[in-house]
Amino acid sequence: MQATQSMRRCNSSVLVLAMAALTVQAAHAQSAPAPSAAESAIAARVLASTCANCHGMDGRSAGGMPMLAGYPRDAMVSTMQAFRSGQRPATIMHQLAKGYTDDQIALVAEHFSRLKALP
């Protein structure tokens, strides 16, 4: 029961953060030229922060969820696309992945691939 309530809180928090990040990025994309490398890095961190509730700060999970830090970029892109298309079953990721564009998935995948996983 407690685990179910915790998961619901996690899912709600993730959805709120994901929607906020997507709204900010969409508003920016409509009125600005292509982002600089620094702006892309900031956007990647904002988008990646939505993963922290379940996957830990900087993608370094304490257990129970996969660690995202150090995850290979191409593997993460494929995994997110599989969640989004429904090819890979999930409890929440299939819903979250549908809220990301291909460019956003690539940005987040690049971000996590550059982080070092803890031993």
Sequence and secondary structure as in RCSB ss.txt:
>XXXX:A:sequence
MQATQSMRRCNSSVLVLAMAALTVQAAHAQSAPAPSAAESAIAARVLASTCANCHGMDGRSAGGMPMLAGYPRDA
MVSTMQAFRSGQRPATIMHQLAKGYTDDQIALVAEHFSRLKALP
>XXXX:A:secstr
 HHHHHHHHHHHHHHHHHHHHHHHHHHHHHHS S  HHHHHHHHHHHHHTTHHHH GGG   SSS   TT  HHH
HHHHHHHHHHTSS  SSHHHHHTTS HHHHHHHHHHHHHS    
